[in-house]
Amino acid sequence: MAQLRIKLVKSLNGRLVKHKATAESLGLRKIGSETVQPDNPQTRGKIKLIRYLISVTEE
């Protein structure tokens, strides 16, 4: 199964509570933190919500 590497590139300060919670559910807490998640519809939905805060690469 394909994997996605997700990196937090912008701060979570001052963002909507829902967006902060989404970032934390992906395992992103600080700028520069990275996580590897499976490429599935649930992960894609989370990425779509906070796409302005992160960068995504496929593995």
C-alpha positions as CSV (number, residue, x, y, z in Angstrom):
1,M,0.0,0.0,0.0
2,A,1.2,3.5,-0.8
3,Q,2.4,5.8,2.0
4,L,2.3,9.6,2.3
5,R,5.0,11.6,4.1
6,I,3.3,14.6,5.7
7,K,5.3,17.6,7.1
8,L,4.0,20.5,9.0
9,V,5.4,23.7,7.4
10,K,3.3,26.4,9.0
11,S,2.4,27.2,12.7
12,L,-0.8,26.0,14.3
13,N,-1.0,29.2,16.4
14,G,-4.2,31.1,15.7
15,R,-5.8,28.3,13.6
16,L,-9.2,26.9,14.0
17,V,-9.6,24.4,16.7
18,K,-10.8,21.8,14.2
19,H,-7.7,22.3,12.1
20,K,-5.4,22.0,15.1
21,A,-7.2,18.8,16.1
22,T,-6.8,17.4,12.6
23,A,-3.0,18.2,12.6
24,E,-2.6,16.5,15.9
25,S,-4.6,13.4,14.8
26,L,-2.0,13.1,12.0
27,G,0.8,13.2,14.6
28,L,1.9,16.8,13.7
29,R,2.7,19.0,16.7
30,K,5.6,21.3,15.9
31,I,6.8,23.0,12.7
32,G,9.0,20.6,10.9
33,S,7.5,17.4,12.4
34,E,6.9,14.7,9.9
35,T,4.8,11.6,9.9
36,V,4.1,8.7,7.5
37,Q,0.5,7.8,7.0
38,P,-1.3,5.2,4.7
39,D,-2.7,6.6,1.5
40,N,-6.5,6.1,2.1
41,P,-9.6,8.2,1.8
42,Q,-9.5,9.1,5.6
43,T,-6.0,10.4,5.4
44,R,-6.7,12.3,2.1
45,G,-9.7,14.0,3.8
46,K,-7.5,15.2,6.7
47,I,-4.9,16.4,4.2
48,K,-7.5,18.3,2.2
49,L,-8.7,20.1,5.4
50,I,-5.3,21.4,6.4
51,R,-3.5,21.5,3.0
52,Y,-2.4,25.2,3.6
53,L,-0.4,24.1,6.6
54,I,1.4,21.0,5.3
55,S,3.5,19.6,2.5
56,V,2.8,16.0,1.3
57,T,5.1,13.6,-0.7
58,E,4.3,10.1,-1.8
59,E,6.6,7.2,-0.9
